[in-house]
């Protein structure tokens, strides 16, 4: 199973987990025999909240000892060699982790020192990291005055300051508005492709990170659901979400007339995407009717939908990637509602 | 929203310079925290309390230097200095500054970032403890060194200087004892909460309340002895003209770090100057070993609590 991550076969995996199990006191099973390999490049770690993503990250950093099984990061054992791993791995936690009363420069410099950089190098690399994440003059201001987007960038900069070989990013787009999310994702993609740093992006929103990932590893209930290249995950049909401030019914008629198959969903329309022409048709329809368009974007999937897709395209998942047959299809009827709820966050 | 802010296209440069080991990182953290204990690396406001506290503690030493210059004898001893001032100012200092070192990081939830660095979990509390002990030591010893400086500037002859030096050394060691214990207590209490006001309150209340308790008990227990030492004292016979403190009185001194310090000081052979001369507790005599044991137990308990606190924080 470890060799089932597609193109990663030829290259040594950056992360290998073998039968990884973590049971917390009180019989809470966070990971349940997880076996997966992460190839170099940008890998999405997909799972609903509570699927075991954060526990996996903590084990990989050598902060939590697995109950059973083993994990290796960049060839180092997570239990016995945690210190070596933490020297070459940058970690961006999900939650807020910034002191409000120091400047970004001071904070990232200090974190660089804590990664093992000498004082001068820490200052230089802090300035460079902050520049890479797009913080300029404002980096001398106290972090407490920053917007959420800027704070996320500082969190990324502190992970980057020690020149890591691998970045573990836990929900890096949390709390950001759509523009902020896009900017953050572009930044991550750039770090992955141009800086040559392998990245694991943990997220519960597949649709959000799929476009920047080379590979995906999906986990649920502490087990591997699927690990594959991005293409095999997302070939299932894509949806376009259209929201107009008024005239929803008229737009629906118009789109149907033009040969699309819109379905109403709450106060928006969902249209299956059949190529670039779909976008043009929608644009023209909205323009012809003179409607105030408030949103048009590709639909975000959630992990539940991934399972549903797996059901539909059952043939791709019969391989060794799947740990069991009991994990698919559950709860997918609510996927739309929950997906929207997650989007609204 | 810097959504579309431009990223300068200077490319990414790898770092291939030296990387420091765990020990050096811990040292850097300790130094950073030591500076923070005096408000360095923070805003001007953060320096107010440490500065005032240090000045307040040094004032008697400066006054002493002037007094000695006019020909008076040295005003304060090196081992007790000015007891009530020390209790008060050190309480304020640790209550305000210990949260600065630990509660802040809890509040901003920055700890996971430390744990994700190439150090071990125990290194964080260790660095904080070393740093804060050092800061408390500065608060304790600088006034003594000023006192010493003022004294040797005004005495003549090698013998006099030597006698001052010999008197100073126990004072410095006692300062170390204060620093090690106060830092452990205050960091442990402050590490229990991320709310600075609560942390400060917890430390201040613990130190002042226990001290008050010990003082009240001591007073209550010493009253009958005082009466006995008066007119009734003569009837006790020539074998014991000055009755020692009762067991209850000795036990009363065990309830506060400050009275423990004083008991240990006297047990180690410090001057017994009587309650007016700087003693907080009556000479415990052989019972002093209990003072030392209780003090060590308190220190061990606080350090164990502090490390346990961070082991728990890492796993959560």
Interface residues (C-beta under 8 A of the other chain):
Chain A: X61 X63 X64 X83 X84 X86 X87 X89 X91 X93 X95 X96 X97 X98 X99 X100 X101 X102 X106 X110 X111 X113 X114 X115 X116 X117 X118 X119 X121 X125 X128 X131 X132 X133 X134 X135 X136 X147 X149 X150 X153 X158 X162 X163 X177 X179 X180 X182 X183 X187 X190 X191 X194 X195 X196
Chain B: X1 X2 X3 X4 X5 X6 X7 X8 X10 X11 X12 X13 X14 X15 X17 X18 X19 X20 X21 X22 X24 X25 X28 X29 X32 X41 X42 X43 X104 X105 X108 X109 X110 X112 X113 X114 X115 X116 X117 X118 X119 X120 X121 X314 X315
